[in-house]
Amino acid sequence: MVRDEKDGVTLNGHRAGDNIGGDAGDRAPDPRRWRVLALVSLAVLLGMSVWFTASAVAPVLESRWDLSSSQVAWLTTLVQLGFVAGTIIAAVLNLADVIPSRVYFSISAVLAAAANALLVGVSAYEGALLLRFFTGFFLAGVYPPAMKMMATWFRSARGLAIGTVVGALTVGKATPYLLKLFDAAPLSAVVWGASGGAAFGGLLIAIAYREGPHQFRRTPFSWGLVAEVVRHRPTRLATYGYLGHMWELYAMWTWVPAFLSASAVARAARTGAAALPSSSVDLATFFTIAIGGIGCVWGGWMADRVGRGRFVNLAMAVSGGCTVLVGFLFGQSFWILLPLVLVWGLFVVADSAQFSAMVTEVAPQQGVGTALTLQTSVGFLLTMVT
């Protein structure tokens, strides 16, 4: 193992930004891989759509149980906590490396859909919190395995493939802000619609997905696999970068709608202009988050060409710069503020998939699923702070 001055730690002479095995192992890639990419991306988008269901129907639940704003927030926070708990258990038990990815993904998506669907019939706030926790818990079997699944189909263009999957997740998480534009939609339609989509995504994977030609070595359960992954320095470095990215990402996604709304109110008070409609803020928030889906795909394409180390440094530098600049535009014209926020939304998540792609390339091959799950678990745990 040596250090590359441009892209950092390498494994057996390969940079962490390169595709181990490279194009030499992909001279004649399986043409089905693009169809599989579309299949898995659609399944992830549908599966993860249940994450923010409570956000979309929050006004209905707030009225039904006379909730405070903090109680409403816990309906989403419990999903995050459940996801962290699910990924920790999955990492310790090596589930992503012991259970076939197709089975693990499908069962998890259907169980998440069921937990979410029960929200319609729950009669008490405490029951809703429990259901939200289990929704997140089961989603831990959807996102990390999906990245490993794509790595079995892509050696060249792996960054683009995993970036597309994370892009689908990003668009799925932006969807509630679009749903908020349709206030007339009843709670049951929103909840059952999201659950139906998640269950359908799980069935799609169960019926149509098969492992690709670049399969990782299956491994029996081992208590020591997590320790082996943690001791592996290239994997640790890729995870550290991911943690820095996650520190910013969910804080930005959570904070930007409040920032845009407060900025519009401040400008109206200062200039005497008409207040910006809340629907415009919701639409701007949707595009700010959803544009990250484009950033993920573009980021994967770029990282495959210039190296993942170079690209993630660029993405973090741009998003960090936007973090500094955006405060100076508070209370300014929405048409001046929005372009900067859109650039921020593009770059803030563009590097996410590349940190995960790094792990698939440098982690001990018998523990790739565990390494991805551990990386995701600690990253989402960190977001609870920000």
Secondary structure per residue as TSV (DSSP state, phi and psi in degrees):
chain	resnum	aa	ss	phi	psi
A	1	M	-	360.0	129.5
A	2	V	-	-131.4	167.4
A	3	R	E	-103.2	128.1
A	4	D	E	-91.0	130.0
A	5	E	T	-65.8	-21.0
A	6	K	T	-93.4	-48.0
A	7	D	T	-117.9	6.8
A	8	G	E	92.6	-150.7
A	9	V	E	-64.1	141.8
A	10	T	E	-122.7	164.5
A	11	L	E	-125.7	118.3
A	12	N	T	54.5	39.2
A	13	G	T	87.4	-3.1
A	14	H	E	-101.5	138.2
A	15	R	E	-72.1	151.3
A	16	A	T	-66.1	-14.6
A	17	G	T	-94.5	-7.0
A	18	D	S	-90.8	166.7
A	19	N	-	-91.7	108.1
A	20	I	T	-63.2	128.5
A	21	G	T	94.9	-31.0
A	22	G	T	52.9	-163.3
A	23	D	G	-70.8	-18.5
A	24	A	G	-59.7	-34.7
A	25	G	G	-87.4	-1.1
A	26	D	G	-129.2	30.4
A	27	R	S	-59.9	-33.5
A	28	A	S	-127.3	73.2
A	29	P	-	-60.0	146.9
A	30	D	-	-62.7	120.8
A	31	P	T	-63.3	-16.1
A	32	R	T	-74.0	-11.2
A	33	R	H	-64.3	-30.5
A	34	W	H	-71.9	-34.6
A	35	R	H	-67.7	-38.9
A	36	V	H	-65.5	-39.1
A	37	L	H	-60.5	-44.1
A	38	A	H	-63.5	-40.8
A	39	L	H	-62.4	-50.9
A	40	V	H	-67.1	-39.6
A	41	S	H	-62.4	-43.2
A	42	L	H	-63.4	-43.0
A	43	A	H	-63.9	-38.6
A	44	V	H	-67.7	-44.2
A	45	L	H	-57.7	-46.5
A	46	L	H	-67.8	-42.5
A	47	G	H	-65.5	-43.0
A	48	M	H	-80.8	-6.2
A	49	S	T	-64.8	-20.0
A	50	V	T	-77.3	-9.0
A	51	W	T	-58.6	-50.1
A	52	F	T	-103.8	24.4
A	53	T	H	-56.5	-42.3
A	54	A	H	-63.0	-31.7
A	55	S	H	-66.2	-38.6
A	56	A	H	-69.4	-32.1
A	57	V	T	-109.2	13.7
A	58	A	H	-54.3	-43.4
A	59	P	H	-59.7	-36.4
A	60	V	H	-67.3	-46.7
A	61	L	H	-67.2	-36.5
A	62	E	H	-61.4	-41.0
A	63	S	H	-72.6	-39.2
A	64	R	H	-63.5	-41.8
A	65	W	H	-112.5	9.0
A	66	D	T	53.3	57.6
A	67	L	-	-88.6	152.0
A	68	S	-	-82.7	169.4
A	69	S	H	-63.9	-35.5
A	70	S	H	-68.7	-35.8
A	71	Q	H	-66.4	-37.9
A	72	V	H	-63.2	-42.5
A	73	A	H	-60.3	-34.9
A	74	W	H	-65.8	-22.5
A	75	L	H	-64.1	-29.9
A	76	T	H	-90.4	-38.4
A	77	T	H	-61.1	-35.8
A	78	L	H	-66.1	-28.5
A	79	V	H	-64.3	-44.0
A	80	Q	H	-60.0	-45.7
A	81	L	H	-64.1	-41.2
A	82	G	H	-62.8	-40.0
A	83	F	H	-62.9	-44.2
A	84	V	H	-61.7	-45.4
A	85	A	H	-61.4	-42.6
A	86	G	H	-63.8	-41.4
A	87	T	H	-71.5	-34.6
A	88	I	H	-63.6	-47.1
A	89	I	H	-63.5	-41.2
A	90	A	H	-63.6	-38.6
A	91	A	H	-68.0	-45.6
A	92	V	H	-63.6	-38.3
A	93	L	T	-90.4	2.2
A	94	N	T	57.7	30.9
A	95	L	H	-58.0	-38.3
A	96	A	H	-70.5	-15.3
A	97	D	H	-107.5	-13.4
A	98	V	H	-97.8	-42.8
A	99	I	S	-92.4	135.2
A	100	P	-	-54.2	136.5
A	101	S	H	-57.0	-39.3
A	102	R	H	-61.5	-43.9
A	103	V	H	-68.5	-45.4
A	104	Y	H	-61.1	-47.4
A	105	F	H	-62.4	-49.8
A	106	S	H	-62.3	-49.0
A	107	I	H	-62.8	-42.2
A	108	S	H	-63.8	-43.3
A	109	A	H	-63.9	-41.8
A	110	V	H	-67.2	-41.1
A	111	L	H	-66.7	-38.4
A	112	A	H	-64.0	-39.2
A	113	A	H	-63.7	-41.2
A	114	A	H	-65.8	-44.8
A	115	A	H	-61.9	-38.3
A	116	N	H	-69.7	-40.9
A	117	A	H	-63.2	-32.7
A	118	L	G	-66.2	-13.7
A	119	L	G	-60.3	-28.3
A	120	V	G	-64.7	-39.3
A	121	G	T	-95.7	-3.5
A	122	V	-	-68.6	141.3
A	123	S	-	-103.7	-8.5
A	124	A	S	-138.3	152.4
A	125	Y	H	-59.2	-41.7
A	126	E	H	-62.1	-37.6
A	127	G	H	-65.4	-37.3
A	128	A	H	-64.3	-40.1
A	129	L	H	-61.5	-42.3
A	130	L	H	-63.1	-42.3
A	131	L	H	-65.6	-37.6
A	132	R	H	-65.9	-38.4
A	133	F	H	-60.6	-46.7
A	134	F	H	-70.9	-27.6
A	135	T	H	-60.7	-48.1
A	136	G	H	-65.6	-38.2
A	137	F	H	-58.2	-45.2
A	138	F	H	-76.6	-25.9
A	139	L	H	-66.4	-16.6
A	140	A	T	-63.1	-18.5
A	141	G	T	-96.3	8.8
A	142	V	T	-106.3	-55.4
A	143	Y	H	-71.9	-57.1
A	144	P	H	-59.1	-45.0
A	145	P	H	-61.3	-31.8
A	146	A	H	-61.7	-38.0
A	147	M	H	-67.2	-40.0
A	148	K	H	-66.1	-38.3
A	149	M	H	-59.2	-43.2
A	150	M	H	-69.4	-32.3
A	151	A	H	-64.8	-23.7
A	152	T	T	-76.2	-16.0
A	153	W	T	-102.4	-21.6
A	154	F	-	-125.2	125.2
A	155	R	S	-108.7	-59.3
A	156	S	T	-74.9	150.5
A	157	A	T	62.5	23.5
A	158	R	H	-65.7	-38.4
A	159	G	H	-61.8	-41.3
A	160	L	H	-63.5	-41.4
A	161	A	H	-65.8	-50.5
A	162	I	H	-68.1	-33.8
A	163	G	H	-62.1	-37.6
A	164	T	H	-66.3	-39.8
A	165	V	H	-63.6	-45.1
A	166	V	H	-67.7	-32.9
A	167	G	H	-62.4	-40.4
A	168	A	H	-63.2	-41.3
A	169	L	H	-60.8	-41.6
A	170	T	H	-62.9	-46.3
A	171	V	H	-63.4	-39.5
A	172	G	H	-60.6	-39.1
A	173	K	H	-74.2	-21.7
A	174	A	H	-79.4	-18.2
A	175	T	H	-56.8	-38.5
A	176	P	H	-56.6	-33.1
A	177	Y	H	-70.5	-24.2
A	178	L	H	-77.9	-38.5
A	179	L	H	-63.4	-31.1
A	180	K	T	-62.6	-17.9
A	181	L	T	-72.5	-16.3
A	182	F	-	-111.2	76.4
A	183	D	T	-63.9	-21.6
A	184	A	T	-77.7	-12.6
A	185	A	S	-65.8	125.0
A	186	P	-	-69.8	158.1
A	187	L	H	-55.8	-44.9
A	188	S	H	-62.1	-37.2
A	189	A	H	-66.4	-42.4
A	190	V	H	-67.3	-47.7
A	191	V	H	-67.4	-49.5
A	192	W	H	-68.7	-32.1
A	193	G	H	-62.7	-45.9
A	194	A	H	-65.8	-42.2
A	195	S	H	-65.0	-41.2
A	196	G	H	-60.8	-40.6
A	197	G	H	-64.3	-43.6
A	198	A	H	-63.8	-43.1
A	199	A	H	-64.5	-39.8
A	200	F	H	-64.4	-39.7
A	201	G	H	-60.9	-41.9
A	202	G	H	-64.0	-41.1
A	203	L	H	-66.5	-36.8
A	204	L	H	-57.5	-46.4
A	205	I	H	-66.2	-41.9
A	206	A	H	-61.4	-37.8
A	207	I	H	-88.6	-42.3
A	208	A	H	-106.8	-16.5
A	209	Y	-	-89.4	139.8
A	210	R	-	-135.5	151.2
A	211	E	-	-61.7	147.5
A	212	G	-	-85.0	-177.1
A	213	P	S	-73.9	-15.5
A	214	H	S	-104.6	55.9
A	215	Q	-	-71.5	147.1
A	216	F	-	-86.1	151.2
A	217	R	-	-64.4	127.1
A	218	R	-	-68.9	147.1
A	219	T	-	-135.9	142.8
A	220	P	-	-72.5	162.8
A	221	F	-	-59.3	138.1
A	222	S	-	-148.3	127.0
A	223	W	T	-62.4	-26.3
A	224	G	T	-85.1	-5.5
A	225	L	H	-66.3	-40.2
A	226	V	H	-61.5	-44.0
A	227	A	H	-63.4	-38.2
A	228	E	H	-62.4	-42.0
A	229	V	H	-65.8	-43.5
A	230	V	H	-65.7	-35.6
A	231	R	H	-73.9	-17.0
A	232	H	-	-78.0	111.0
A	233	R	H	-61.8	-45.7
A	234	P	H	-59.1	-38.1
A	235	T	H	-66.1	-40.8
A	236	R	H	-61.4	-43.7
A	237	L	H	-64.6	-41.6
A	238	A	H	-63.3	-35.7
A	239	T	H	-71.0	-39.7
A	240	Y	H	-59.0	-43.8
A	241	G	H	-61.3	-40.9
A	242	Y	H	-62.3	-37.9
A	243	L	H	-65.9	-40.3
A	244	G	H	-62.0	-39.9
A	245	H	H	-64.4	-44.3
A	246	M	H	-69.4	-28.5
A	247	W	H	-57.0	-37.8
A	248	E	H	-87.5	-41.3
A	249	L	H	-58.0	-58.1
A	250	Y	H	-73.9	-25.8
A	251	A	H	-64.1	-42.2
A	252	M	H	-65.9	-48.8
A	253	W	H	-60.9	-37.1
A	254	T	H	-75.8	-36.2
A	255	W	H	-86.7	-28.7
A	256	V	H	-62.9	-37.5
A	257	P	H	-63.6	-39.7
A	258	A	H	-66.6	-38.7
A	259	F	H	-64.7	-46.5
A	260	L	H	-62.9	-41.7
A	261	S	H	-65.3	-47.1
A	262	A	H	-64.6	-36.5
A	263	S	H	-64.5	-41.6
A	264	A	H	-64.6	-40.3
A	265	V	H	-65.2	-43.2
A	266	A	H	-63.1	-39.9
A	267	R	H	-67.0	-41.7
A	268	A	H	-62.4	-41.2
A	269	A	H	-67.0	-35.1
A	270	R	H	-77.9	-36.2
A	271	T	H	-102.5	-16.6
A	272	G	-	79.7	6.9
A	273	A	-	-73.8	163.1
A	274	A	-	-64.0	142.0
A	275	A	-	-65.8	145.4
A	276	L	-	-72.8	131.8
A	277	P	-	-59.6	144.9
A	278	S	H	-61.6	-30.0
A	279	S	H	-63.6	-33.8
A	280	S	H	-67.9	-38.5
A	281	V	H	-65.5	-43.3
A	282	D	H	-61.4	-42.1
A	283	L	H	-66.4	-41.8
A	284	A	H	-63.0	-38.8
A	285	T	H	-65.3	-42.8
A	286	F	H	-56.7	-48.7
A	287	F	H	-69.0	-33.8
A	288	T	H	-62.9	-40.9
A	289	I	H	-79.8	-44.6
A	290	A	H	-65.3	-30.8
A	291	I	H	-63.4	-19.6
A	292	G	H	-61.6	-26.4
A	293	G	H	-61.7	-42.0
A	294	I	H	-64.7	-40.8
A	295	G	H	-60.2	-38.4
A	296	C	H	-65.3	-44.6
A	297	V	H	-66.9	-48.7
A	298	W	H	-61.7	-40.5
A	299	G	H	-62.0	-39.9
A	300	G	H	-64.2	-41.5
A	301	W	H	-63.1	-43.5
A	302	M	H	-68.3	-44.2
A	303	A	H	-63.4	-34.9
A	304	D	H	-64.4	-21.6
A	305	R	H	-100.4	-39.6
A	306	V	H	-104.0	-6.8
A	307	G	-	101.1	139.3
A	308	R	H	-68.4	-37.0
A	309	G	H	-59.8	-47.3
A	310	R	H	-61.7	-44.7
A	311	F	H	-68.2	-44.1
A	312	V	H	-64.7	-34.0
A	313	N	H	-64.5	-41.1
A	314	L	H	-62.5	-47.8
A	315	A	H	-61.8	-43.0
A	316	M	H	-69.2	-33.1
A	317	A	H	-66.1	-43.5
A	318	V	H	-67.5	-47.5
A	319	S	H	-65.6	-36.6
A	320	G	H	-65.3	-37.8
A	321	G	H	-63.8	-39.6
A	322	C	H	-63.7	-36.6
A	323	T	H	-58.4	-40.5
A	324	V	H	-71.7	-43.1
A	325	L	H	-75.9	-32.0
A	326	V	H	-63.3	-32.0
A	327	G	G	-64.0	-31.1
A	328	F	G	-71.9	-16.0
A	329	L	G	-99.5	5.5
A	330	F	T	-61.0	130.9
A	331	G	T	81.4	2.8
A	332	Q	S	-88.5	179.3
A	333	S	-	-54.6	137.9
A	334	F	H	-60.2	-30.0
A	335	W	H	-79.6	-13.5
A	336	I	H	-89.7	-40.2
A	337	L	H	-70.6	-42.8
A	338	L	H	-59.9	-44.7
A	339	P	H	-57.6	-40.6
A	340	L	H	-65.4	-41.8
A	341	V	H	-65.2	-35.9
A	342	L	H	-66.7	-40.3
A	343	V	H	-61.7	-42.1
A	344	W	H	-59.7	-47.7
A	345	G	H	-61.5	-32.3
A	346	L	H	-68.0	-44.5
A	347	F	H	-89.8	-22.2
A	348	V	H	-66.0	-24.0
A	349	V	T	-118.3	-1.9
A	350	A	T	-63.2	-27.3
A	351	D	T	-90.9	-9.0
A	352	S	H	-56.4	-53.2
A	353	A	H	-65.4	-27.9
A	354	Q	H	-72.6	-32.3
A	355	F	H	-64.4	-37.5
A	356	S	H	-70.9	-39.1
A	357	A	H	-62.4	-37.9
A	358	M	H	-57.0	-44.0
A	359	V	H	-62.4	-41.2
A	360	T	H	-64.4	-23.0
A	361	E	H	-91.6	-32.1
A	362	V	H	-110.1	-18.0
A	363	A	S	-69.2	155.1
A	364	P	-	-52.8	126.4
A	365	Q	G	-63.5	-24.5
A	366	Q	G	-78.5	-6.6
A	367	G	G	-126.9	23.7
A	368	V	H	-61.9	-45.0
A	369	G	H	-62.8	-42.2
A	370	T	H	-64.9	-40.9
A	371	A	H	-63.4	-43.4
A	372	L	H	-63.8	-42.6
A	373	T	H	-65.3	-41.9
A	374	L	H	-65.2	-43.9
A	375	Q	H	-58.1	-46.9
A	376	T	H	-65.5	-41.1
A	377	S	H	-61.4	-51.3
A	378	V	H	-66.0	-36.9
A	379	G	H	-62.5	-45.0
A	380	F	H	-72.2	-31.3
A	381	L	H	-62.4	-39.7
A	382	L	H	-64.1	-33.5
A	383	T	H	-65.4	-20.3
A	384	M	T	-64.0	-28.8
A	385	V	T	-73.8	-49.5
A	386	T	-	-77.3	360.0
